[in-house]
Amino acid sequence: MRPGWDEYFMDIARTVGTRATCPRAAVGCVTTRDHRILTTGYNGSPRHVAHCTEVGCLVLNDHCVRTTHAEANAIVQGALHGVTLAGSTAYCTHQPCLSCSKLLISAGVVKIVYETPYPDPIAMNLLAEAGVASIHFATLEGARP
């Protein structure tokens, strides 16, 4: 059966997440507009910095600070290659954290579809205030895990 657009892009986000270089979380993000992929990103160290898989995680307050989040990397890819994310949708394997939510808002993303909940009421409130739709993938018609 042919997947719908949301399922198709979430499948791609899952695949992108397999490139993650931090063993603590394999997160993927795909940004799209008009049913076209704009950028992708996954959890990994900044360029020219050793990956967690090579030297271990650098954990502070139960978070790996060596890693740049998938959503931030997707935004950076747009910046590096001159691709605007204004008016786009972000498909994320995990619900964006507060920092990534703010970056997505500032980048002009208008909708976020996420698979794994990462409840953060402050992030959700900021997204709502900014008019960014945040949708749990499981609630979409035709979504499959």
Rosetta blueprint (number, residue, H / E / L):
1 M L
2 R L
3 P L
4 G L
5 W H
6 D H
7 E H
8 Y H
9 F H
10 M H
11 D H
12 I H
13 A H
14 R H
15 T H
16 V H
17 G H
18 T L
19 R L
20 A L
21 T L
22 C L
23 P L
24 R L
25 A L
26 A L
27 V L
28 G E
29 C E
30 V E
31 T E
32 T E
33 R E
34 D L
35 H L
36 R E
37 I E
38 L E
39 T E
40 T E
41 G E
42 Y E
43 N L
44 G E
45 S L
46 P L
47 R L
48 H L
49 V L
50 A L
51 H L
52 C H
53 T H
54 E H
55 V H
56 G L
57 C L
58 L L
59 V E
60 L E
61 N L
62 D L
63 H E
64 C E
65 V L
66 R L
67 T L
68 T E
69 H L
70 A H
71 E H
72 A H
73 N H
74 A H
75 I H
76 V H
77 Q H
78 G H
79 A H
80 L H
81 H H
82 G L
83 V L
84 T L
85 L L
86 A L
87 G L
88 S L
89 T E
90 A E
91 Y E
92 C E
93 T E
94 H E
95 Q L
96 P L
97 C L
98 L H
99 S H
100 C H
101 S H
102 K H
103 L H
104 L H
105 I H
106 S H
107 A H
108 G L
109 V L
110 V L
111 K E
112 I E
113 V E
114 Y E
115 E E
116 T E
117 P L
118 Y L
119 P L
120 D L
121 P H
122 I H
123 A H
124 M H
125 N H
126 L H
127 L H
128 A H
129 E H
130 A L
131 G L
132 V L
133 A E
134 S E
135 I E
136 H E
137 F H
138 A H
139 T H
140 L L
141 E L
142 G L
143 A L
144 R L
145 P L
